[in-house]
Amino acid sequence: MTVRRMIPVFIVMLSVLAVESWSTTVAQAFPGDKRDETCAELIAAAEAAAAQGENVDIPKDCIPDPGLSAIEMRAAEAEMIAYPTPDVLQVPYQEDVVWTRAYRRMIGHVIIYDAPHGNPIGELDAGYNYVTIISVEDGFVQINYGQWVAEDHITWADVSEFSGVEITTQPKRPYAWMLAEAHPSRYPGGPQDKSLPKIERYTMLNIYGIEYVDGWEWYLVGPDQWIQQIRVAKVKPIPRPEGVGKHDRWIAVDLYEQTAVAYEGDRMVFASLISSGLPRWGTREGLFQIYDRFEATRMSGAAGQPDFYFIEEVPYVLYFDGDIALHGTYWHDRFGYRQSHGCVNLSIMDAWWFFEWTREEPYQDAWVYVYSSGTYRSDLPAWARR
């Protein structure tokens, strides 16, 4: 395992100020102690004794790069106590927004009838088929007027209660959502410490410091609590794209972190998780404008293929790139991971927020900026693949 210390943020602040509106205290894994005070001398002696070109073994129990001093670590811990959670407002779950319709999934090959026990009038191949229902009668479910299917082909949809956060003051430190639940590690690169409480999926965390271990970022999220980057989706501020006015509203969609951030000019006002296109149907990068909107509409595609989908009443749809839209999603709860055929999936609460935020003129044609803040690595474990 290799550990590389990051350059202290106050040295590089000038170079990143134009990109990020916050700075991160670069907390290290090990506070200094008396044992480390002679470390440089021990390493120098080992190097002097080694033959030219020979690798030098680090003296036992010697940490060559101790990171924060004990005083600095105590200061970082004081900040954690003073600011234990991100300074944001959670958008409350509203059942009357989410459940405007009775969302259901259809299972297997479905025959559609004109009435309960009536005549067949159509069919749907097995696939990703979701509908909204009107009524239930004698073992049949009405999915549209004059269209009924057998009740045993209908099950509940996985409607997420997740929602994003409103940002009332510009963040002083980065934050992230937990995607893959885990116990924190006591140090960067270390094993999970099961004596520490497990951090559940969708928990929002402040990031107080960053350490690099074997090419991965590890985030300090609490006293002696570290989480590897592949377990979280980090909110990253970006500068306003060229062409977007200083009073315009725009949405930054980060395909790498799987997040969406709403801006009014240069000010962040909202952030949440998304699910963009899978590798085969990747969401196109670029600067777009919302050109059409629907409170609900039907989507379908891939007819005759194993990934065939038919989805009724997709809620709060904002089209910005041809057939590609930001929209509410009632058929999965996998936000933070790529999941779609190209659209930007949002929870219904988040889709409603964006829909309302862009409802009035002159914001109906708000900008959508799709980009990627990083590149997916090929050595991700299966559970971390987005």
Residue, then its C-alpha position, 0 to 999 in steps of 0.5 A: m500500500t502506498v500513501r501519498r500526502m496531498i499538498p496543503v490546500f493553502i499552497v494551492m488555493l490560488s490555482v483552484l479558487a476559480v474552480e471551487s468555491w470552497s477549500t478542504t483542510v487536507a487532514q492526514a491519517f496520522p497525527g504527529d507524536k514523539r515517535d515521529e520527531t526522529c523519523a527524518e533522521l532515521i530515514a536519512a541514516a538508512e539512505a546513507a547506509a544503503a548501496q546506490g540504487e538500492n531501495v530503502d526500507i522505512p525503519k520499523d514504526c516510523i511514519p515518514d509522512p506524519g501529516l497533521s500534527a497533534i494540534e492540527m488534528r485537534a483543530a480538525e476534530a473541533e471543526m467536526i464537532a462544530y459542523p457535524t453535518p452539511d449546512v443545507l436544507q433537506v427537501p422534505y418528502q411530500e406524499d402528495v407530490v410523489w404519489t399523484r398516480a398509482y405506480r405499478r410494474m407489469i411482470g412477464h408477457v402481458i395480454i391486454y383485455d378490453a374488460p375484466h375477462g374480456n377480449p384480448i386487444g393487445e399485448l406487451d413483451a416481457g421487459y421494463n414495463y411500468v404503468t399507472i393503474i385506475s381501478v381493480e375489479d374481479g382479478f383484473v387491473q385497469i391500466n388505461y380506459g378500456q385496457w385491463v390486465a390480469e392482476d397477477h401480472i401487476t406488482w408494486a413499483d419501487v418508488s424512492e423517497f429520496s430527495g436532494v438539498e437546498i443550498t442557502t449559503q455557499p458551502k465552506r467544505p465539500y460534502a457527499w452522499m453515501l452510496a454503498e453503506a459501510h462502517p468507516s475505517r480508522y485510517p485511509g486504506g484501512p479495513q472497516d471498523k465494525s465498532l463504529p456505526k455503519i453509515e447508511r445509503y443516502t446519508m449526507l456527509n461533510i468532507y473534512g480532509i482528503e488522503y490518497v491511498d493506492g491512487w484512491e481518494w479517502y475522505l475524512v468524514g468524522p473523528d478517525q472516520w475515513i470512507q473511500q471515494i467509490r462509496v460516495a457521490k461528491v458534490k463538486p462546484i464548477p464555474r459557470p459555462e461560457g454562454v450562460g449569463k450571470h443571472d441565468r438558471w442552469i443545471a450542472v449534471d456530473l456524469y462521473e459523480q452522478t450528481a446534479v447541481a442547480y445554479e442561479g448565476d454563480r450561486m449553488v441553490f440545490a444539489s442531488l443524485i441522478s442516474s444517467g445513461l448506462p455505458r451502452w446508452g451514455t448521456r451526451e456531454g455538452l451545453f443544452q437548453i430545456y425546450d419542452r416540458f410535461e407534467a407526465t408523459r409516456m416513454s418506450g423503446a428497444a422494441g423486440q429487444p431484451d431491454f424493451y421498456f414501456i413506461e407510462e406517466v413518467p413524471y415531471v419531464l424536462y427535455f433538453d437534448g432530443d429525446i433525452a430529458l431530466h425526469g422523475t423515476y418511479w421504477h428504481d431507487r439506484f440514484g448515484y449509479r448509471q441506470s438509464h437509456g440516456c435520460v437523467n433519472l431523478s427521484i420524483m421529489d427532485a424532478w418536481w423541484f427542477f420542474e417548479w424551479t424552471r416553470e416560470e418565464p424567463y427560466q423555462d428554457a434553463w440551461v443544462y450542462v452535462y459534463s464528467s468530472g472524472t473517468y471511470r476506472s476499469d478496476l472497480p469492484a463489481w459493487a462499486r460500478r456506476 
